[in-house]
Amino acid sequence: MQRGSPPRAEKDRSERWLLTYSDLITLLLIFFIVLYSMSTVDAKKFEDMSKSLSIALGGSNRGGVLEQGRSLIPGDKVYKERLEMQNTQERIRRMIAGKGLDGKISTTLSNRGLVISVKDTVLFPVGSVDLTPSAQEVILGVANILADMPNAVRIEGHTDTVPIHTARFYSNWELSTTRATNVLQFMIQSAGLPPQRLSAAGYGEYKPVVPNINDRNRALNRRVDIVLLSSAYNQFEPGNDSAVRASVTEADNAKRTDSTLTLNAAAPPDSAARN
């Protein structure tokens, strides 16, 4: 500072915090406006999502933040079906243990339903598709338990990568498909399951559970899977697509309405009108 010059006035910084405070208040205001708009527009959607996730993860559709409303999937029905699948799995496990077949038959609950995997050695002689008497007893026991459920049942045949080429089986496709079909036929003829509930598929060596790198893994891949399909997957079976049926019904109704209107328009006036 030069001698004789007046001292500079200090800037007043005591209220600079007001700038930060006003910015914060503005941001909070915007935040709550966004929250409010979301709550008024999408509350139903969030509620449906909450209930659906709760059911899908195995919980109940009761309780939680969102209490009322309709689930994206029929909550009570899905929850009940899950419990029934678990009970069915437990019954089959008890049957497996009773027959001393632990390690040869396994059960798994997956998104598509209850999967009962039976090693081929339990069902068929090597390279054969004919069920052994002990295999028939096992399949009959499984079928009797599955008869208590209304769900569709798919029998899936699987092989390992060892090629087969005989007069009867050109490849593993034929072998896996014939094995699945034979199990299906036995379920219909001996266990009395309705054929409308059943389907069969052969996957050859192309759906292994483990890599086909050694004898142990190949033995695990040679199997027949009996799948009790969940309702969510069953709706995509041929003839079970409710959306397709609804659209077809709607189209038929529209056609009938158009035909009625056309007939009414073309009809001659009644006698009273003519007189």
KOLSE-624499 format. One line per field, with one value per residue (C-alpha): y, x, z; residue number from 1; residue in one letter. Coordinates in pm, whole numbers, m for minus. Each point is the difference from the previous one (the first is absolute). Example, Ala and Ser with C-alpha at 12.3 -4.5 7.8 and 13.67 -1.06 7.14 Angstrom:
BEGIN
py: [m450;344]
px: [1230;137]
pz: [780;m66]
i: [1;2]
aa: [A;S]
***
This chain:
BEGIN
py: [0;341;254;255;m203;m82;m364;m227;m112;m372;m192;m126;m384;m75;m89;m211;m313;118;m84;m360;m24;131;m248;m285;104;24;m347;m145;164;m152;m338;m6;118;m293;m239;136;m33;m360;m89;136;m153;m331;m104;m280;m122;m1;m181;m269;m42;m30;m275;m188;2;m114;m301;m83;m3;m242;243;77;263;147;271;250;365;m51;m172;17;m68;m271;m185;m29;m377;m169;9;m245;m254;18;m18;m299;m175;54;m164;m291;m44;m11;m258;m209;19;m119;m294;m105;31;m232;m247;16;m65;m285;m174;58;212;297;125;m155;222;369;273;372;293;247;286;m238;m234;m321;m197;m369;m131;m378;m156;m219;m300;8;m23;m175;m257;145;121;m110;189;m272;71;m265;m139;198;312;m49;m13;328;177;m125;141;338;10;m80;297;233;m105;216;314;155;134;m120;m256;m4;m301;91;m251;75;m189;51;78;m361;m46;m274;m126;m318;m135;134;326;214;241;108;207;m314;m174;287;64;m368;m36;307;m127;m345;156;212;m303;m190;294;1;m374;m118;307;140;357;198;24;365;78;m173;83;m150;149;m134;220;m247;104;372;82;m141;81;m32;m4;m339;m23;m334;m313;139;314;m194;m224;311;130;m326;60;47;317;m5;364;111;333;309;185;288;m234;m214;296;m5;m361;m41;79;151;355;197;317;m173;m155;337;175;m276;22;375;m29;m254;227;294;m210;m103;362;113;m278;94;364;m95;m225;265;261;m230;m117;137;230;m166;5;282;219;m90;93]
px: [0;136;51;m278;m257;m338;m46;m208;m337;m29;m263;m293;12;m241;m293;172;m147;m339;105;79;m314;m223;156;m64;m361;m55;142;m213;m307;70;67;m331;m187;142;m90;m351;m51;125;m223;m311;65;174;m109;m210;290;236;m258;m48;376;48;m260;127;359;m113;m179;281;254;m209;m161;m359;m199;m106;177;261;m29;m258;m306;m277;m30;34;324;146;m33;m281;173;m211;1;377;77;m231;152;350;m99;m160;316;209;m233;14;380;9;m229;220;312;m155;m87;359;143;m245;115;369;47;178;260;m181;m308;14;m261;43;m240;70;m181;m172;m121;104;267;40;323;31;329;m32;141;m307;m234;166;265;300;m98;m363;m328;m203;m87;118;m251;170;m15;m372;m46;190;m191;m329;86;93;m311;m230;142;m21;m361;m100;118;m188;314;129;284;282;231;341;257;375;312;375;228;88;m144;m247;m84;m204;m278;m249;164;171;131;m39;m300;m202;127;m88;m338;m103;98;m207;m296;15;m12;m295;m187;53;m136;m313;m60;106;m32;m309;124;m211;188;m104;235;302;259;336;322;341;307;272;334;m66;m136;263;m3;381;268;44;368;13;m203;m143;m134;m134;m193;m159;m105;m171;m334;m373;m143;m364;m102;m312;m48;m100;m310;216;173;m302;m186;245;m81;m203;m366;64;86;m282;101;m27;m332;m130;103;m155;m323;m1;52;m285;m230;89;m77;m337;m81;90;m211;m298;28;21;m305;m200;95;m103;m325;m326;m215;m281;m361;m94;264;m116;m358]
pz: [0;m98;271;15;m206;165;119;m225;129;82;m205;200;m29;283;m230;m267;159;m125;m357;91;210;m279;m247;242;56;m376;m58;280;m145;m342;159;186;m308;m194;282;14;m374;8;293;m166;m343;69;349;m147;m210;297;209;m264;m36;376;33;m304;124;342;m146;m246;283;200;241;72;m183;334;195;m111;m82;m270;140;m259;m369;m264;m65;m347;47;195;336;200;m281;m56;371;45;m302;137;329;m186;m209;317;155;m317;0;360;m77;m292;215;257;m274;m134;346;59;m319;74;m312;157;m246;m295;6;90;30;m63;28;m279;m170;m239;273;175;m189;84;m157;m35;m110;m306;188;225;m298;m296;m83;m186;m347;51;23;175;362;245;255;280;m218;m51;376;40;m278;140;342;m146;m219;291;192;m301;m57;297;m181;m294;m170;m335;1;m255;m37;m141;m122;11;m106;20;m295;m80;m350;m83;m346;m18;m215;255;108;m258;266;362;m106;m70;313;234;m162;7;365;93;m203;162;347;m114;m136;324;202;m215;m25;346;222;m169;m39;m249;m332;m28;290;m152;m262;m96;m135;m96;31;m96;147;m33;349;238;370;12;m273;m167;90;183;73;323;m168;m297;242;156;m341;m103;164;m34;153;109;30;184;m175;194;m115;m124;m248;m70;m151;m292;m87;m321;61;343;m96;159;m180;m338;92;121;m320;m214;201;m36;m375;m26;200;m222;m308;140;83;m353;m149;218;m100;m366;24;182;m257;m287;158;m159;210;197;m110;235;m151;m352;85]
i: [1;2;3;4;5;6;7;8;9;10;11;12;13;14;15;16;17;18;19;20;21;22;23;24;25;26;27;28;29;30;31;32;33;34;35;36;37;38;39;40;41;42;43;44;45;46;47;48;49;50;51;52;53;54;55;56;57;58;59;60;61;62;63;64;65;66;67;68;69;70;71;72;73;74;75;76;77;78;79;80;81;82;83;84;85;86;87;88;89;90;91;92;93;94;95;96;97;98;99;100;101;102;103;104;105;106;107;108;109;110;111;112;113;114;115;116;117;118;119;120;121;122;123;124;125;126;127;128;129;130;131;132;133;134;135;136;137;138;139;140;141;142;143;144;145;146;147;148;149;150;151;152;153;154;155;156;157;158;159;160;161;162;163;164;165;166;167;168;169;170;171;172;173;174;175;176;177;178;179;180;181;182;183;184;185;186;187;188;189;190;191;192;193;194;195;196;197;198;199;200;201;202;203;204;205;206;207;208;209;210;211;212;213;214;215;216;217;218;219;220;221;222;223;224;225;226;227;228;229;230;231;232;233;234;235;236;237;238;239;240;241;242;243;244;245;246;247;248;249;250;251;252;253;254;255;256;257;258;259;260;261;262;263;264;265;266;267;268;269;270;271;272;273;274;275]
aa: [M;Q;R;G;S;P;P;R;A;E;K;D;R;S;E;R;W;L;L;T;Y;S;D;L;I;T;L;L;L;I;F;F;I;V;L;Y;S;M;S;T;V;D;A;K;K;F;E;D;M;S;K;S;L;S;I;A;L;G;G;S;N;R;G;G;V;L;E;Q;G;R;S;L;I;P;G;D;K;V;Y;K;E;R;L;E;M;Q;N;T;Q;E;R;I;R;R;M;I;A;G;K;G;L;D;G;K;I;S;T;T;L;S;N;R;G;L;V;I;S;V;K;D;T;V;L;F;P;V;G;S;V;D;L;T;P;S;A;Q;E;V;I;L;G;V;A;N;I;L;A;D;M;P;N;A;V;R;I;E;G;H;T;D;T;V;P;I;H;T;A;R;F;Y;S;N;W;E;L;S;T;T;R;A;T;N;V;L;Q;F;M;I;Q;S;A;G;L;P;P;Q;R;L;S;A;A;G;Y;G;E;Y;K;P;V;V;P;N;I;N;D;R;N;R;A;L;N;R;R;V;D;I;V;L;L;S;S;A;Y;N;Q;F;E;P;G;N;D;S;A;V;R;A;S;V;T;E;A;D;N;A;K;R;T;D;S;T;L;T;L;N;A;A;A;P;P;D;S;A;A;R;N]
***
